[in-house]
Amino acid sequence: MVSICLSVIAVYNVDINAVKTYLLGLQEQICTALQELDGGAQFIADEWQREAGGGGISRVLAGGTVIEKGGVNFSHVMGDSMPASATAHRPELAGRSFQAMGVSLVIHPRNPYVPTSHANVRFFVAEKEGAEPVWWFGGGYDLTPYYGNREDCIAWHQVASEACAPFGGELYPRYKAWCDEYFYLKHRQEPRGVGGLFFDDLNEWDFDTSFGFMQSVGNSFLRAYRPIVSRRKNTPFGDRERQFQLYRRGRYVEFNLVFDRGTLFGLQSDGRTEAILMSLPPLVRWEYSYQPEPNTPEAELTDYYLQGRDWLSEG
């Protein structure tokens, strides 16, 4: 196991060390569970340092029996000024120094009947001399199927709802809607997948409550994803399904390189490129003006599943 030094940091009533300890533990827990689920391949750990400040641990599993490529990345970076991607929707933060830490993961399964999944939990603090620090949490997770399954979609959203419930009944609908809005490819006029949760700029509660919510979301990811993988990983498939999976992976690449805040933040803050782009699938293809045949499972993906549905009402 690779370890990374925990520096002693105290910013008013913000316990950055506690967040960092939790995130490193979450990375370890998720990697262990995914290795067991794959049953063959192991995560390779790559500890790195950032010249401008900070560093992280990238863990990548490639060529597995179940997981074709998976990455679980921890990073803790800092700098003297906020990158443009962070101040675009928070201009009042311009000129502040910052610390950002988080765990981000993307799993690209081999079997087209197993959905791709992404999760992220993060913490950000921006400081300026003579002013109180501005801090917030963000995160969430989303599911990107190639061949939709109602049972999986309903179960996924049920776990997401349960993660939010102790903090208020209004949170799941709010963050589910935000997820649908965020993971939307405007140029394709379609969502990336069937959604889940997305939240950002969370500091309306005190630090401990906000941190507790982030932990609830992070801890629920495996409860949501692992059963889906277990149910679908042995489903038979052929070249037709494989080619459709590779085609739909193109949407994933388009979103991450054009719209994703985390990708843009990492590149604009001189982050480690290999770690930032580890979310991309190992194989992908594009086809000009492709349209699936009507009334096929391929057509059903966009006609039924990628419609921003209220999955809990369909259970």
Residue pairs with C-beta under 8 A, 6 or more apart in sequence:
1 28
1 45
2 45
2 47
2 57
4 24
4 47
4 55
4 56
4 57
4 74
4 76
6 17
6 20
6 21
7 17
8 17
9 16
9 17
9 99
10 16
11 125
11 127
11 133
11 135
12 132
12 133
13 206
13 207
14 125
14 133
14 135
14 207
15 207
15 211
16 99
16 101
16 123
16 125
18 211
19 101
19 123
19 211
20 76
20 101
22 211
22 215
22 218
23 74
23 101
23 102
23 103
23 121
23 123
24 57
24 74
26 103
26 121
26 218
26 219
27 57
27 59
27 72
27 73
27 74
27 103
29 222
30 72
30 103
30 105
30 221
30 222
31 43
31 59
31 61
31 72
33 222
33 226
34 43
34 61
34 67
34 70
34 72
34 107
35 41
35 42
35 43
35 61
37 66
37 67
37 226
37 229
37 230
37 233
38 61
38 64
38 65
38 66
38 67
39 65
39 66
40 64
40 65
40 66
41 61
41 62
41 63
41 64
41 65
41 67
42 61
43 59
43 60
43 61
43 70
43 72
44 59
44 60
44 61
44 62
45 57
45 58
45 59
46 57
46 58
46 59
46 60
46 274
46 275
47 55
47 56
47 57
48 55
48 56
48 57
48 58
48 272
48 275
49 55
50 56
50 77
50 270
50 271
50 272
51 270
52 77
52 78
52 79
52 269
52 270
53 77
53 78
53 79
54 75
54 76
54 77
54 78
54 99
55 75
55 76
55 77
56 73
56 74
56 75
56 76
56 77
56 272
56 275
57 73
57 74
58 71
58 73
58 74
58 272
58 274
58 275
58 278
59 71
59 72
59 73
60 69
60 70
60 71
60 278
61 67
61 69
61 70
61 71
62 68
62 69
62 70
62 282
63 69
64 70
64 110
65 110
66 109
66 110
66 111
66 114
66 229
66 233
67 107
67 108
67 109
67 110
68 108
68 109
68 110
68 281
68 282
68 283
69 108
69 281
69 282
70 105
70 106
70 107
70 108
71 105
71 106
71 278
71 279
72 103
72 104
72 105
73 103
73 104
73 105
73 275
73 278
74 101
74 102
74 103
75 100
75 101
75 102
75 104
75 266
75 271
75 272
75 275
76 99
76 100
76 101
77 99
77 100
77 101
77 269
77 271
78 97
78 98
78 99
78 100
79 97
79 98
79 269
80 97
81 94
81 95
81 96
81 97
81 98
82 93
82 94
82 95
82 96
82 98
82 126
83 265
83 268
83 269
84 268
85 261
85 264
85 265
85 268
86 93
86 98
86 124
86 265
86 269
87 93
87 94
90 201
93 126
93 134
95 128
96 126
96 127
96 128
96 134
97 126
97 127
97 128
98 124
98 125
98 126
98 127
99 124
99 125
99 127
100 122
100 123
100 124
100 125
100 265
100 269
101 122
101 123
102 120
102 121
102 122
102 123
102 138
102 139
102 262
103 119
103 120
103 121
103 122
103 218
104 118
104 119
104 120
104 122
104 262
104 279
105 118
105 119
105 120
106 116
106 117
106 118
106 278
106 279
107 116
107 117
107 118
107 225
108 116
108 249
108 281
108 282
109 115
109 116
109 229
109 233
111 232
111 233
111 234
111 235
111 237
112 146
112 147
112 237
112 241
112 242
112 244
112 245
113 146
113 147
113 149
113 232
113 235
113 237
113 241
114 228
114 229
114 232
114 233
114 235
115 143
115 144
115 145
115 146
115 152
115 193
115 228
115 232
116 143
116 144
116 145
116 146
116 193
116 249
116 252
116 281
117 141
117 142
117 143
117 144
117 225
118 141
118 142
118 144
118 279
119 139
119 140
119 141
119 142
119 218
119 221
119 225
120 138
120 139
120 140
120 141
120 262
121 137
121 138
121 139
121 214
121 215
121 217
121 218
122 137
122 138
122 139
122 262
123 135
123 136
123 137
123 138
123 211
123 214
124 135
124 136
124 137
124 138
125 133
125 134
125 135
126 133
126 134
126 135
127 133
127 134
134 203
135 203
135 207
136 200
136 201
136 202
136 203
136 210
137 199
137 202
137 203
137 210
137 211
137 213
137 214
138 199
138 200
138 201
138 202
139 197
139 198
139 199
139 214
139 217
139 218
140 175
140 179
140 196
140 197
140 198
140 199
140 217
141 160
141 196
141 197
141 217
141 221
141 224
141 225
142 179
142 183
142 192
142 193
142 194
142 195
142 196
142 197
142 198
143 152
143 153
143 156
143 193
143 194
143 195
143 196
143 225
143 228
144 192
144 193
144 194
144 248
144 251
144 252
145 152
145 153
145 193
145 194
145 301
145 305
146 241
146 244
146 245
146 248
146 301
147 241
147 244
147 297
147 298
147 301
148 194
148 297
148 300
148 301
148 304
148 305
149 232
150 314
151 231
152 228
152 231
152 232
153 194
153 305
153 309
153 311
153 314
154 311
154 312
154 314
154 315
155 224
155 227
155 228
156 194
156 196
156 224
156 225
156 228
156 311
157 176
157 195
157 196
157 311
157 312
158 312
158 315
159 220
159 223
159 224
160 172
160 175
160 176
160 196
160 197
160 220
160 224
161 172
161 312
162 220
163 197
163 216
163 217
163 219
163 220
164 171
164 172
164 175
164 197
164 213
164 216
164 217
165 171
165 172
166 216
167 209
167 212
167 213
167 216
171 213
172 197
175 197
175 198
175 199
176 195
176 196
176 197
178 197
178 198
178 199
178 200
179 195
179 196
179 197
179 198
180 191
180 195
180 308
181 198
182 198
183 191
183 192
183 193
183 195
183 198
183 255
184 190
184 191
184 192
185 191
185 192
185 251
185 254
185 255
185 258
185 259
186 259
187 254
187 258
188 251
188 254
190 251
190 302
190 306
191 306
191 308
192 251
192 252
192 255
193 306
194 305
194 306
194 309
194 311
195 308
196 224
197 217
199 217
200 261
202 210
202 213
202 214
203 210
204 210
205 213
243 285
244 292
244 298
246 283
246 284
246 285
247 285
247 286
247 287
247 290
248 301
249 281
249 283
249 284
249 285
250 284
250 285
250 286
252 280
252 281
252 284
253 280
253 281
253 284
256 263
256 279
256 280
257 263
262 276
263 276
263 277
263 279
265 271
266 272
266 275
266 276
267 273
267 276
292 298
292 299
292 301
292 302
293 299
